[in-house]
Amino acid sequence: MKILSVFLLAIVLSITPAFCQTGTKELTFQWEQPLPVDDLAGWNLYYGTASGVYDKIGIFNYAGTPTATYTQQFILTSPTGQMITYYFVLTAFDGAGNESDFSNEVLARVDFLAPGVPVNFRVTIKVQ
């Protein structure tokens, strides 16, 4: 069985105060999966607080529809409420459990100290 390689394209931090408690941040991951995807079963997301040292934190199952780009959200929490640098890699796996090599490493500095970004900011103009 062919083991598919994965290229992690982007990691975007988004803060969702309406859904996240204090000390939590929602991260959005986006990547491309090379074709063919005949034996693709999903992806494993790994992270660590040091480059090259990872623990698995997420398993995302392949939905069966080949697209150019995949997106997945994941919530991180910090019991100490501090700024933490996380390093992330992604792998692909097939139905037999074979796993690809790690993708390129990306990092995100997550500030658990700062308050959430205000949302739904608007102005109303009243004409007199």
C-alpha positions in Angstrom: 0.0 0.0 0.0 1.2 3.4 -0.9 1.8 5.7 2.1 0.7 9.2 1.3 2.7 12.2 2.2 1.1 15.3 3.7 2.1 18.9 3.3 0.8 21.2 6.0 0.2 24.5 4.3 -1.0 26.9 7.0 -2.0 27.2 10.5 -4.3 30.1 11.4 -5.1 31.1 14.9 -8.7 32.2 15.4 -10.2 33.2 18.7 -13.8 32.4 19.2 -14.8 34.0 22.6 -18.5 33.0 22.3 -17.5 29.3 22.2 -14.2 29.2 24.1 -13.7 29.5 27.9 -11.0 31.5 29.4 -7.7 29.8 28.8 -8.8 28.1 25.6 -7.9 29.0 22.0 -9.3 27.5 18.8 -6.7 26.8 16.1 -7.6 26.2 12.5 -5.4 23.9 10.4 -5.3 23.8 6.6 -3.4 21.4 4.4 -3.3 19.7 0.9 -3.3 16.0 0.4 -1.5 14.7 -2.8 -3.6 12.5 -5.1 -4.4 9.7 -5.4 -6.3 9.2 -2.2 -7.5 5.6 -2.9 -6.3 4.2 0.4 -6.4 7.3 2.6 -8.2 6.9 5.9 -7.3 10.1 7.6 -4.7 12.3 9.3 -3.0 12.3 12.7 -2.2 15.7 14.2 0.8 15.9 16.5 2.1 18.8 18.7 4.8 19.6 21.2 6.3 22.5 23.0 9.7 21.8 21.6 10.7 21.4 18.0 10.8 17.7 16.9 9.2 16.3 20.0 5.5 15.5 19.5 2.5 13.9 21.1 -0.6 12.9 19.1 -3.5 15.2 19.8 -6.0 14.6 17.0 -7.2 12.1 14.5 -9.2 13.4 11.6 -11.0 10.9 9.4 -11.1 11.3 5.6 -14.7 12.0 4.4 -14.2 10.3 1.0 -14.4 13.5 -1.1 -11.1 14.4 -2.8 -10.5 18.2 -2.6 -7.5 20.4 -3.0 -7.5 21.7 0.6 -8.6 20.3 3.9 -9.5 22.4 7.0 -9.9 21.2 10.6 -10.3 23.1 13.9 -8.8 22.1 17.2 -9.2 23.6 20.7 -6.1 24.0 23.0 -6.3 24.9 26.7 -3.7 26.2 29.1 -4.1 25.5 32.8 -1.4 28.0 33.6 -2.7 30.8 31.4 0.5 31.9 29.7 2.0 32.4 26.2 3.1 29.0 24.8 4.8 28.1 21.5 3.4 24.9 20.0 5.0 23.0 17.1 2.7 21.0 14.9 3.1 18.2 12.3 0.6 16.1 10.4 0.7 12.6 9.0 -1.6 10.7 6.7 -2.7 7.1 7.4 -4.4 4.4 5.4 -7.0 1.7 6.3 -4.3 -0.8 7.3 -2.7 1.7 9.7 0.3 2.6 7.6 1.4 6.1 8.4 3.3 8.7 6.3 6.3 10.6 7.5 5.8 13.9 9.3 4.8 16.9 7.3 6.7 20.1 7.5 6.7 21.6 11.0 4.7 24.7 11.7 4.6 26.7 14.9 2.1 28.9 16.6 2.6 31.2 19.6 -0.6 31.0 21.6 -1.2 33.8 24.1 -3.5 32.5 26.8 -3.0 35.7 28.8 -4.6 38.1 26.4 -8.4 38.6 26.5 -10.5 37.4 23.5 -10.8 39.6 20.5 -14.0 41.6 20.5 -16.5 40.3 17.9 -19.5 41.8 16.1 -18.2 45.4 16.5 -20.5 47.8 14.6 -21.5 51.4 14.5 -25.0 52.9 14.0 -25.5 56.3 12.6 -28.6 58.2 13.5 -29.5 61.0 11.1 -31.3 63.9 12.8 
